[in-house]
Structure formats: structure tokens, C-alpha cells
Amino acid sequence: MKINHKIIYLLIATFVIYTLIFSGYIYYSISEYAFTDFYKRLEIRAAIIAKIEVEKSTDVSIIKEMHDTYLEELPRQAKYVIPVADNSNRIDAKMQGEVPSALVRRVIENGSAHYSVKNKFYSGIFYTTQAGEKYVVIVSAENYFYTHHISYLRNLLFTSLTVGALWIVFFSFIISRTMDKPVQKIIHEVQKIGSENLHLRLYTPEQNDLLRKLTVTFNDML
């Protein structure tokens, strides 16, 4: 294999490995942020819905107005307000069937919990009113950020990797040709020297590099 080809392959491999690691880190970080942020959005909505649906205070109308004004409706958003029986952490079986039972159990045990089925995300809280009534309040919605923005990010990273690989091939070829040119010049000069013209010498480059050492060594040998 020619040395210039080795240089090209080495640069491409280095670029691809670095870009894959960097792109993977970005994709993983943003995906995790998308999940965390979306669960937080659902949890905020669950807390507001709990106030609106089960509280009887005069502030409910203000909270409802703020909810309708500042919180946009999420794709396929649904709410579930499930009463919990007094002195029990069990809920009605019919109500439990409307949402994942595992989520309801975790909400009752931990006070809040998250859950997801494919692209449908749930966030629930355990809410106790001022009168002592207990409720499990759950909000579900489709994570539009993950389905649209993350898909766009994945396509963007893939396109960038492909374009970058093509650019690195092009520049590697130019660099290898540039590095190969002085070596080819030395080979051409060496081929001119024979037994009938041993007085000829190779041109010595001004730069103090390996090519200069090579020409000096060859000239000293002559």
C-alpha cells in the first residue's frame, strides 16, 4: 500500500472515530434532556390540574386562567384524576385500567412517578387536598420534541458525518499529494545519477527536516 494512501486512510479513520464519539455524546445528552424536560412539563400540568379539579378554593379560577393562557396543549394530552379510598392506597379497578397500573402504584408509593409506553409519556403525582382527600393525578402526552426534533438532530448528525468524511477524503488527498511531491522530486534526481555523472548532487532543501537529512546523507555517500 502506498504511503499517501495510508495517510488518507489514517486521517479518515481518525475523523470518523472522533465524529462518531462526539455525535453520540451530543445525541445521548440531548435525548436525556428531552425526556427530563418533557416529564417536568407533564408534572407541572399534573400539579395545576390537581389544583383545578379537586380544590374548592377561590384561587382556582385564577390558576385555571393562567393554565389556559400560558400552558399550551401538548399533542394528545390527556388527564386522569383518580380518587384514592380513605385509609387505603388502593384505587378503583375500573379507574386503574385507564392508565398503566405500574405507574399508579409508583405514584402512591413514592408521591410522584414517570412512565412511558413507546412515544406516550406519563407523569403522575399523589395529591392530598386541604380536606384530606387523596388523589392520583396523571397527565399523559406525546413527546413531540423526541419524535420531531431528535429525529431532525439524528438526520443532521448523519448528514454532517457524511459530508465531513467526503471533505476529509478530499483534503487528505491534497495533503498527501503535497507531501509526496518533494519525495518524487528526489527520486527523479536520483535516477539521473549514474556511473558516468557521479559529480551530480541532489538539491538540499532549506528546511531542516527529514528530506534535508535524506539528501545530505545521499550526497555524503556519493
KABELFEN-V602083 format. One record per helix or strand of 3 or more residues. SS is the DSSP state (H for helix, E for strand). FROM is the first residue (numbers start at 1). TO is the last residue. If there is no record, write none. Layout:
SS|FROM|TO ; SS|FROM|TO
This chain:
H|3|54 ; H|60|70 ; E|78|84 ; H|93|96 ; H|101|110 ; E|112|117 ; E|120|128 ; E|134|142 ; H|144|192 ; H|210|221
